């Protein structure tokens, strides 16, 4: 696994723990549930699930022709995690105060997350291919696609 794939999975686990803590916080301080509940859901679905899916996809999906995508991995990771931090900080703060700075963080989080999704889609579009394309990419140039017929 690349360092970015490991980072995706470790962040996914951290977001899962934070989702659990947010859930506990709502149980302990129910008056804050309105401010915390949307962030709690985002921690679980976007933080945990999307980080996990992206990390595993970069790790496990085929690499036709041995393609390496460290740049895409790094950009996707940075955008997604920055979007998560902006959301986790900005959203509850904005919901509690209505101030413009936390609202700007909350809005920025959506743009960063969307940019991460676009980067991921661009990267995966090069890797989601048929088995024939993978075999063709693995053959040396000039090699036949099928073995020659043998006379009998």
C-alpha positions in Angstrom: 0.0 0.0 0.0 1.2 3.5 -0.7 1.5 6.1 2.0 -1.6 7.9 0.7 -3.6 4.7 0.8 -2.5 4.1 4.4 -3.3 7.7 5.2 -6.9 7.3 3.7 -7.5 4.3 5.9 -6.1 5.7 9.0 -8.1 8.9 8.6 -11.2 6.8 8.0 -10.7 5.1 11.3 -10.1 8.4 13.1 -13.3 9.9 11.6 -15.2 6.8 12.8 -14.0 7.3 16.3 -15.0 11.0 16.1 -18.4 10.0 14.8 -18.8 7.8 17.9 -17.7 10.7 20.1 -20.2 13.0 18.4 -22.9 10.5 19.0 -22.0 10.2 22.7 -21.9 14.0 23.0 -25.5 14.2 21.7 -26.5 11.7 24.3 -24.8 13.6 27.1 -25.8 17.1 26.0 -29.1 16.6 24.1 -29.5 20.4 23.8 -26.6 20.4 21.4 -28.0 17.6 19.2 -29.4 20.1 16.6 -25.9 21.5 16.1 -24.0 18.2 16.2 -26.3 15.7 14.5 -25.6 16.7 10.9 -21.8 16.7 11.6 -22.2 13.4 13.3 -23.7 11.9 10.1 -21.1 13.6 7.9 -18.3 12.1 10.1 -19.6 8.6 9.6 -20.7 8.8 5.9 -18.1 11.1 4.3 -15.3 10.9 6.8 -15.3 7.2 7.5 -17.1 5.7 4.5 -15.7 7.9 1.7 -12.1 7.9 3.1 -12.3 4.1 3.4 -13.8 3.6 -0.1 -11.3 5.9 -1.7 -8.3 4.4 0.1 -9.4 0.8 -0.7 -10.2 1.7 -4.4 -6.7 3.3 -4.9 -5.2 0.2 -3.3 -7.2 -2.6 -4.8 -8.6 -1.6 -8.2 -6.6 -2.8 -11.2 -3.7 -0.7 -12.5 -3.8 -1.2 -16.3 -0.3 -1.0 -17.7 1.0 -0.6 -14.1 -0.4 2.9 -13.8 0.7 4.7 -10.6 -1.4 7.6 -9.4 0.4 9.1 -6.4 -0.4 12.6 -7.5 -4.1 11.8 -7.7 -4.0 10.0 -4.4 -2.3 12.9 -2.7 -4.7 15.5 -4.2 -7.8 13.5 -3.4 -6.6 12.8 0.1 -5.7 16.5 0.9 -8.9 17.8 -0.6 -11.1 15.3 1.2 -9.5 15.6 4.6 -9.3 19.4 4.4 -13.0 19.4 3.5 -13.7 17.2 6.5 -11.8 19.4 8.9 -13.6 22.5 7.6 -16.9 20.8 8.0 -16.3 19.4 11.5 -15.1 22.8 12.7 -17.4 25.1 10.7 -20.8 23.4 10.7 -21.5 23.0 14.5 -20.0 26.5 15.1 -22.2 28.0 12.4 -25.3 26.1 13.7 -24.7 27.4 17.2 -23.9 31.0 16.4 -25.0 31.8 12.8 -21.8 33.8 12.3 -20.4 34.3 8.8 -16.9 32.9 9.4 -18.1 29.4 10.4 -20.6 29.5 7.6 -17.8 30.2 5.2 -15.9 27.2 6.5 -19.0 25.1 6.2 -19.5 26.3 2.6 -15.8 25.8 1.8 -16.0 22.2 3.1 -18.6 21.4 0.4 -16.3 22.7 -2.4 -13.3 20.9 -1.1 -15.2 17.6 -0.8 -16.6 18.0 -4.3 -13.1 18.7 -5.7 -11.9 15.5 -4.0 -14.7 13.6 -5.6 -13.9 15.0 -9.0 -10.2 14.1 -8.6 -11.1 10.6 -7.5 -13.5 10.1 -10.5 -10.8 11.3 -12.9 -8.3 8.8 -11.3 -10.7 5.9 -11.3 -11.8 6.5 -14.9 -8.3 5.4 -16.0 -8.6 2.2 -13.9 -12.2 1.0 -14.4 -11.6 -1.0 -17.5 -12.5 -4.4 -19.0 -10.3 -7.5 -18.4 -9.4 -7.4 -22.1 -8.0 -3.9 -21.7 -5.9 -5.1 -18.7 -4.6 -8.0 -20.6 -3.8 -5.8 -23.6 -1.9 -3.4 -21.4 0.1 -6.3 -19.9 1.2 -7.7 -23.3 4.5 -6.6 -24.7 4.2 -4.4 -27.8 3.9 -6.4 -31.0 2.8 -9.6 -29.1 -0.2 -11.5 -30.6 -3.5 -11.3 -28.7 -4.2 -15.0 -29.4 -1.9 -17.9 -29.8 -1.3 -19.1 -33.4 -3.2 -22.1 -34.7 -1.3 -25.4 -34.7 -1.9 -27.7 -37.6 -2.7 -31.3 -36.9 
